[in-house]
Amino acid sequence: MNPSHMLPAPGTRRLLIKNMVCPQCIRVVREDLSALGLQVHHVALGEADVTVPGEAEPDWDAIRATLLEAGFALLEDPRAQLVEQIKTHLVTLIHYPPPGPRLLNYSDSIVEQLGRDYHYLSHLFSAEEGLTIEKFIIRQKVERAKELIGYGELTIAEVAQQLGYSSPAHLSRQFRQVTGLTPSEFQKLGPASAARRSLDSLV
């Protein structure tokens, strides 16, 4: 099981936070929570483990306001928390994968990470987000493909292989469905293209 899914230490509060999509977000959240006087033990995409000096109750209003000012949101509804955990897990796997073979079975990984039935999680995700987990995965993989193509260091075939596609043609079909362009057409636009959407808009 992913270490970030382990229960927080006794006396530690785990905050689930929306809109954390990059390593820079981790640094900002750590600094902002520390500035509130919280002792920050762990920060990862979508979560932070903190304690309050003297074991006092956290100032939730201050935490909400501080996170909101930085573009984040404290998640307190259990359903929203589960959905955000799914999204964060998938963004991490696709955009910041661990070393080793590329993961192909995302549904099994979600179940392992969250310890819940996939059918329930899939239904909840669709109800809350208005799209399926599978379509969210496709959007994220295409967004990552756009980044890799933009770097200009890999061929389309290498990008497809890195993202776990069965063939460049499979990547091309999904890429065109999402962007309206083939990978080759997108590549010709060059790095200055405004076609790339930010991760924030996708999560």
Legacy VTK file of the C-alpha trace (Angstrom):
# vtk DataFile Version 3.0
C-alpha trace
ASCII
DATASET POLYDATA
POINTS 203 float
0.000 0.000 0.000
1.160 3.499 -0.785
2.824 5.065 2.302
0.762 8.239 1.889
-2.366 6.171 2.529
-1.117 4.982 5.923
-3.010 6.302 8.919
-1.538 9.443 10.485
0.361 9.079 13.730
-1.632 9.282 17.010
-2.513 12.885 17.829
-1.960 13.971 14.241
-4.721 15.445 12.069
-4.849 14.534 8.394
-6.112 17.374 6.234
-7.444 16.447 2.808
-6.870 19.302 0.401
-8.319 19.961 -3.048
-6.389 21.362 -6.040
-2.923 20.131 -5.056
-1.630 18.987 -8.432
2.137 19.504 -8.479
5.266 19.409 -6.301
5.129 23.214 -6.031
1.736 22.849 -4.335
3.320 20.663 -1.658
5.846 23.380 -0.808
3.175 26.105 -0.676
0.862 24.082 1.573
3.709 23.166 3.920
4.780 26.811 4.245
1.224 28.119 4.704
0.305 25.582 7.378
3.575 26.162 9.211
2.890 29.910 9.154
-0.347 29.201 11.061
1.685 27.675 13.879
0.889 24.077 12.965
3.543 21.411 13.180
3.619 19.838 9.722
4.748 16.207 9.691
3.919 15.126 6.157
2.634 16.736 2.973
1.809 14.956 -0.278
-0.498 15.710 -3.158
-3.966 16.090 -1.675
-3.078 15.731 1.996
-1.129 17.058 4.970
-0.583 15.619 8.453
-0.348 18.248 11.181
-0.488 18.669 14.938
-1.304 21.733 16.995
1.160 22.803 19.711
-0.255 22.043 23.143
-2.762 19.612 21.602
-5.271 22.430 21.109
-8.050 22.225 18.541
-6.952 23.517 15.109
-8.276 26.895 14.031
-10.324 25.499 11.168
-11.484 28.912 9.953
-7.887 30.097 9.648
-6.870 26.901 7.861
-9.761 27.181 5.397
-9.038 30.845 4.690
-5.298 30.315 4.251
-5.736 27.399 1.879
-8.411 29.235 -0.093
-6.154 32.258 -0.532
-3.486 29.988 -2.037
-5.987 28.404 -4.439
-6.672 25.244 -2.449
-9.681 24.031 -0.483
-10.055 22.018 2.717
-12.233 18.987 1.995
-14.574 18.049 4.822
-17.378 16.117 3.107
-16.526 12.370 3.124
-17.753 11.828 -0.431
-15.738 14.755 -1.744
-12.719 13.480 0.162
-12.934 10.077 -1.507
-13.284 11.597 -4.974
-10.315 13.896 -4.414
-8.232 10.956 -3.184
-9.018 9.104 -6.399
-8.067 12.114 -8.521
-4.884 12.796 -6.594
-3.824 9.161 -6.809
-4.353 9.083 -10.567
-2.576 12.406 -11.165
0.389 11.112 -9.170
0.530 7.810 -11.073
0.263 9.434 -14.494
2.277 12.640 -14.080
4.775 11.654 -11.360
5.066 7.857 -11.670
7.391 5.925 -9.365
10.456 4.243 -10.903
9.857 0.873 -12.494
7.386 -0.573 -15.005
4.485 1.630 -16.034
1.268 0.753 -14.186
-1.464 -0.407 -16.554
-4.317 -1.440 -14.244
-5.472 1.768 -12.625
-8.646 0.280 -11.137
-6.689 -2.263 -9.069
-4.347 0.487 -7.891
-7.278 2.674 -6.792
-8.789 -0.214 -4.820
-5.447 -0.958 -3.180
-4.912 2.704 -2.321
-8.351 3.399 -0.874
-9.400 -0.026 0.340
-12.913 0.356 -1.109
-14.987 -1.514 -3.704
-14.231 -0.222 -7.196
-17.869 -0.301 -8.305
-18.804 1.994 -5.412
-15.879 4.334 -6.067
-16.642 4.451 -9.801
-20.311 5.291 -9.185
-19.401 7.953 -6.605
-16.813 9.528 -8.914
-19.241 9.733 -11.834
-21.973 11.210 -9.641
-19.681 13.868 -8.152
-17.600 14.768 -11.215
-19.964 14.233 -14.136
-17.518 11.929 -15.921
-16.217 8.420 -15.379
-12.913 7.462 -13.821
-11.912 6.011 -17.177
-12.496 9.331 -18.971
-10.582 11.175 -16.254
-7.649 8.798 -16.783
-7.749 9.419 -20.538
-7.718 13.193 -20.017
-4.750 12.968 -17.673
-2.811 10.641 -19.980
-3.416 12.963 -22.918
-2.323 15.948 -20.844
0.857 14.112 -19.889
1.378 13.142 -23.546
1.149 16.832 -24.471
3.871 17.630 -21.946
6.155 14.857 -23.174
5.588 15.778 -26.821
6.264 19.427 -25.998
9.651 18.573 -24.510
10.684 17.261 -27.931
12.886 14.545 -26.470
10.723 11.501 -27.274
9.128 10.147 -30.416
5.349 9.634 -30.495
5.955 5.888 -30.212
8.127 6.411 -27.125
5.488 8.659 -25.533
2.846 6.001 -26.177
5.034 3.329 -24.613
5.830 5.470 -21.578
2.137 6.076 -20.935
1.213 2.412 -21.277
-0.608 2.584 -24.616
-0.767 -0.611 -26.661
0.361 1.289 -29.766
1.006 4.822 -31.084
-2.305 4.525 -32.950
-4.150 3.984 -29.657
-2.561 7.114 -28.206
-3.366 9.028 -31.391
-7.069 8.083 -31.228
-7.486 9.195 -27.625
-5.332 12.291 -28.161
-7.520 13.394 -31.074
-10.728 12.708 -29.116
-9.583 15.066 -26.351
-7.687 17.775 -28.256
-9.054 17.622 -31.809
-5.490 17.103 -33.058
-3.263 14.115 -33.660
-0.020 13.970 -31.636
1.934 14.824 -34.785
-0.248 17.857 -35.489
0.135 19.009 -31.909
3.904 18.560 -32.137
4.041 20.863 -35.155
2.457 23.678 -33.113
5.698 23.939 -31.172
6.379 24.634 -27.477
4.837 28.114 -27.664
1.396 26.659 -28.383
-1.393 27.804 -26.086
-3.176 24.488 -26.570
-1.925 23.050 -23.300
-4.413 23.378 -20.467
-3.219 23.587 -16.890
-3.560 20.617 -14.581
-5.819 22.727 -12.381
-8.470 22.809 -15.085
-8.335 19.049 -15.433
-8.703 18.129 -11.773
LINES 1 204
203 0 1 2 3 4 5 6 7 8 9 10 11 12 13 14 15 16 17 18 19 20 21 22 23 24 25 26 27 28 29 30 31 32 33 34 35 36 37 38 39 40 41 42 43 44 45 46 47 48 49 50 51 52 53 54 55 56 57 58 59 60 61 62 63 64 65 66 67 68 69 70 71 72 73 74 75 76 77 78 79 80 81 82 83 84 85 86 87 88 89 90 91 92 93 94 95 96 97 98 99 100 101 102 103 104 105 106 107 108 109 110 111 112 113 114 115 116 117 118 119 120 121 122 123 124 125 126 127 128 129 130 131 132 133 134 135 136 137 138 139 140 141 142 143 144 145 146 147 148 149 150 151 152 153 154 155 156 157 158 159 160 161 162 163 164 165 166 167 168 169 170 171 172 173 174 175 176 177 178 179 180 181 182 183 184 185 186 187 188 189 190 191 192 193 194 195 196 197 198 199 200 201 202
